């Protein structure tokens, strides 16, 4: 009963303002949650020339370097990639893994499989 009496005392303008403010707050919160959960972290993969071959850099869309890899990862020797394409192929796989799992780990078998195709 008290709520009904209070509602009757409030003007339509007050209710309209309260409803509008509530709608704005809810939409801003919804957009914020949507933005935080769907924003993609864009990574860039670039081949870098070295004296005896190629390496790669993985960076963010803000040009921050996350990984500088002058040698073929997961192999025993410090050996650069022979071609730009092979460096980019391995870098792309590492980028895919980072985006999917958050880890930049790549195995020797995965590297050798990629290199056999390029």
Backbone torsions as a table, in degrees:
resi	resn	phi	psi	omega
1	UNK	NA	-41.4	-178.5
2	UNK	-64.7	-37.2	179.7
3	UNK	-64.0	-42.8	178.6
4	UNK	-61.6	-40.6	179.9
5	UNK	-65.8	-41.0	-179.1
6	UNK	-67.5	-40.3	178.9
7	UNK	-62.2	-40.9	-180.0
8	UNK	-66.4	-28.5	-179.4
9	UNK	-78.4	-26.4	-179.1
10	UNK	-77.2	144.6	179.6
11	UNK	-82.0	162.2	177.5
12	UNK	-62.0	-33.3	-179.2
13	UNK	-64.2	-41.3	178.8
14	UNK	-63.4	-44.4	178.9
15	UNK	-63.4	-41.1	-179.9
16	UNK	-63.1	-43.1	178.2
17	UNK	-64.3	-44.5	-179.9
18	UNK	-62.9	-41.9	178.3
19	UNK	-64.3	-42.4	179.0
20	UNK	-63.3	-45.6	178.9
21	UNK	-62.9	-41.9	178.5
22	UNK	-62.3	-43.1	-179.8
23	UNK	-63.8	-41.0	178.6
24	UNK	-64.3	-45.4	179.2
25	UNK	-61.3	-45.1	-179.2
26	UNK	-64.6	-42.0	-179.5
27	UNK	-67.3	-38.3	178.2
28	UNK	-66.0	-40.8	178.3
29	UNK	-65.3	-44.0	179.4
30	UNK	-61.7	-44.7	179.1
31	UNK	-63.1	-42.1	-180.0
32	UNK	-61.7	-44.5	178.3
33	UNK	-64.7	-43.8	178.8
34	UNK	-61.0	-45.0	-178.7
35	UNK	-63.4	-44.2	-178.1
36	UNK	-67.9	-32.2	-176.6
37	UNK	-90.3	-17.1	-177.4
38	UNK	-113.7	-6.7	-178.9
39	UNK	-64.0	126.8	179.0
40	UNK	-90.3	138.6	174.3
41	UNK	-87.4	109.9	-176.2
42	UNK	-85.0	121.7	177.7
43	UNK	-108.2	148.5	177.0
44	UNK	-116.4	142.8	178.0
45	UNK	-120.3	125.0	180.0
46	UNK	-131.5	135.0	173.5
47	UNK	-79.3	144.2	177.8
48	UNK	-123.9	132.2	178.4
49	UNK	-75.5	139.4	176.3
50	UNK	-122.5	176.3	-179.6
51	UNK	-61.6	-38.6	-174.3
52	UNK	-118.1	16.5	-180.0
53	UNK	162.9	-140.3	-176.5
54	UNK	-137.3	154.5	172.0
55	UNK	-130.3	-164.3	176.4
56	UNK	-147.7	158.8	174.4
57	UNK	-124.8	133.6	171.8
58	UNK	-111.5	125.5	-178.1
59	UNK	-133.2	176.5	178.0
60	UNK	-93.9	171.2	177.7
61	UNK	-64.3	-15.6	177.7
62	UNK	-92.3	10.5	178.6
63	UNK	71.2	18.1	174.4
64	UNK	-81.3	133.0	178.9
65	UNK	-80.9	123.0	175.9
66	UNK	-94.5	-43.0	-177.3
67	UNK	-135.9	128.7	170.7
68	UNK	-113.7	112.7	-174.2
69	UNK	-123.7	94.4	-178.8
70	UNK	-80.9	-12.3	-177.6
71	UNK	-125.2	162.9	175.7
72	UNK	-65.1	123.2	-177.7
73	UNK	-74.4	154.5	172.0
74	UNK	72.2	7.3	174.9
75	UNK	-109.0	158.8	-173.1
76	UNK	-68.7	-35.5	-174.8
77	UNK	-91.5	154.3	172.6
78	UNK	-87.4	91.6	-174.2
79	UNK	-128.7	125.7	177.7
80	UNK	-73.6	165.7	175.5
81	UNK	-69.9	148.2	-179.9
82	UNK	-79.9	-30.0	-177.3
83	UNK	-131.7	159.7	174.9
84	UNK	-61.6	-43.0	-177.7
85	UNK	-62.0	-39.9	180.0
86	UNK	-68.7	-38.8	176.9
87	UNK	-62.7	-44.3	-179.4
88	UNK	-68.7	-33.9	179.5
89	UNK	-64.6	-45.3	178.8
90	UNK	-68.6	-41.8	178.2
91	UNK	-59.7	-41.2	179.2
92	UNK	-63.2	-39.2	177.7
93	UNK	-66.0	-40.6	177.7
94	UNK	-64.1	-42.9	177.0
95	UNK	-59.2	-44.3	179.7
96	UNK	-60.1	-42.6	-179.8
97	UNK	-66.5	-40.2	178.3
98	UNK	-61.4	-46.3	-178.5
99	UNK	-67.1	-33.2	-177.8
100	UNK	-82.9	-44.9	-172.8
101	UNK	-116.9	-14.5	-176.6
102	UNK	85.8	0.2	-178.6
103	UNK	-114.2	141.1	179.0
104	UNK	-97.9	14.2	-177.2
105	UNK	-71.9	131.2	175.4
106	UNK	-134.2	138.6	-175.8
107	UNK	-89.1	163.3	177.5
108	UNK	-60.5	-42.5	179.8
109	UNK	-60.8	-42.1	178.7
110	UNK	-64.4	-42.9	179.8
111	UNK	-63.1	-47.7	-178.4
112	UNK	-63.8	-36.3	176.5
113	UNK	-63.6	-44.9	179.2
114	UNK	-64.2	-45.2	-178.5
115	UNK	-65.4	-30.3	178.9
116	UNK	-68.5	-21.1	-179.4
117	UNK	-93.5	-9.4	-177.4
118	UNK	-123.3	NA	NA
